[in-house]
Every structure is written in C-alpha cells, then in structure tokens.
C-alpha cells in the first residue's frame, strides 16, 4: 500500500482507492512501518515533511528518515508489544518542525505500526508568543504599580503632612499611573489593529502639514534633549493614507527618534515619491542599532536597552503598531541603521 508517489493500478479495488485518497487528503503525515522497521506506506504530507532531501520514503528504514531514538522506541513497542503510544519530537530538515506523534499497532498481512504526525510548530510558536506577552505585560505593569504602592505607603506613614514632599510624591504616583494608562491604551489599540477591527479611510493628505503638527506637539520634548526637528517634505506633496493613522504612525516614529537620539542631534522627515508607492522616512542622528536587534525591533515589547527605555518612557508597542498600520494600508515599514551614524525608519504607502 503506497499513498504518496505512484498511481495505483487500475485493478486495485475501489475501497482501497478511496482509502488512499482519504489518507493523501490528510494534512497530517502518516507513516506505516513493518516488523523490520521499514516504511511500507507514506502519505503525501509525510513525503513532503520527511522526504524533501532524500526522495521517496517507501522501502527505507525509519532510522534513515528520522533519527530520533524515542520515536523508534514507540514504533518498536507497537510492533513487538502491541502497545499504542504518543510523544512530542522535533525534526530538523530544511527547517525545524515540532510534531506530536501517535503510534498504534495494526494488522495487515502481518504486524505493522502506523504513526500519525501532527505538526504543532505554529501552535508552539503562538504559545511562546503568548507566554512572552504575558511575561512582558506583567513586568511592564508591575514596575509602575510597585512605585505607586510604595509612595502611597509613604504618604500613609506620615508624608502626607510633609508640605515639602507630599506634592512631589503625588506627582510620582500620577506619572506612574499615566504610564500604566498609556500601556493599557496601546495594548487595546494593538489588539484592535491585529484583529482587523479598525476601518481605514484613505484620502489625499498633505504630508508636510501632518509633520508640522507632530513637530509642534513634540517640540518641547525635543528642546529638552537639544534635538532639532527638520521637515524636508515639499509643502505641496500629497500621500494617500488615513489621516489619523498616518499621524499615529509618524508620531510613534518621530517620538522614538527624539528619545533615542544624541545631544545635540537631528530628526529629519523626508518623502520619496515613486510611481507605485510613496516612502516616508524618519531619520535620526543617534548611536544606531546593531544588526541582530534590527531583525526583532518591530516585535511587541522588544527593547534594545530596557534600562534606558524605562528611564525615558515608552510602552514598547509603538513600532509594532506602526508595522500593523502600514500593512493595513497595503504598505510596510522597514529600518536601516549604521552604528554611530543613526537610524532611518521608512514607511511605504501605495501611491494610489
């Protein structure tokens, strides 16, 4: 019985043809092994998963295809002891995949064992993302909450009647509460964006005006850090985007460029117009980003320097929001950086 690589002869009974069609339609890999641990049948999914580099699986020993002693052991138990079993194992071919395997004995002409390989790679990746998200959100909320509780206890212990410090302590409590509020707002916003529960209304927008408004909002923050804001966009230039979401993307990028710049420094916004797309770039004159961090910089909560980020503020979600908003527009966002020379973030938007 061969499921994967040859056509069945015309004289094969219809029920067997139906069985082959069903097994080949399965997204899960299926292998049947005989008493000598040779593969006697493999469906299309198993061939695609395990035979990419070695060719047809039928006729090969299981150990030639998958070098995992635990897997071999449960196949032997099914063949020799008539016992069903399951396990989790990792297979490294052209990429690493994770499988849950269920193996059971079956009787054909003689004793065989059948294995069902459920690919759980994506599920495990999502679980890792979930765990990292919970860990990060717990950490990000715990830090300001700990500060709030500490200063509340200080006020309760008598500092409330200390006119020299009580206002200062209340200010610290307010800043940390605002930090928690901003984090929760960003989480809610990112959740809406990722699930597609927002609607865009693209229209022609004069980009230079949007940049000027953002600069006006962030000018005091830039002045404190001695950062010059430079708008290089032509006053007549128009891009097609949702005005609110465009402002949101650029505010995140410009705010980051101010925060992580050097004193003195510059933040420059440019527009490159092409026939099919417009590229809006935000450049800074900071220290730059090492290559290994560039690959992960758009991940939620990813921080290059956690200590510095906590010092200057931010939720760690801004770049993730920019990425998703750019893609909702049918565009994307990218980053280039040279150590010691600065960083450039580029948002690409469809021209029409």
ABEGO torsion letter per residue (X at the ends): XBAAABBBBAABBAAAAAAAAAAAABABBBBBBBAAGBBABBBAAAAAAAAAAAEBABGBBAAAABBBAAAAAAAAAAAAAGBBBBBBBBBBBABBBBBBBBBBBBBBABBBBBBBBBBAAAAAAAAAAAAAAAAAAAAAAAAAAAAAAAAAAAAAAGAAABAAAAAAAAAAAAAAAAAAAAAAAAAAAAAAAAAGABBBBBBBBBAAAAAAAAAAAAAAAAAAAGBBBBBABBAABBBBBBAAAAAAAAAAAAAAAAAABBOBBBBBBBBBBBAABBBBBBBBABAEBBAAAAAAAABBGBBABAAAAAAAEEAGAAAAAAAAAAAAAGBBBBBBBBBGAEBBBBBBBBAX
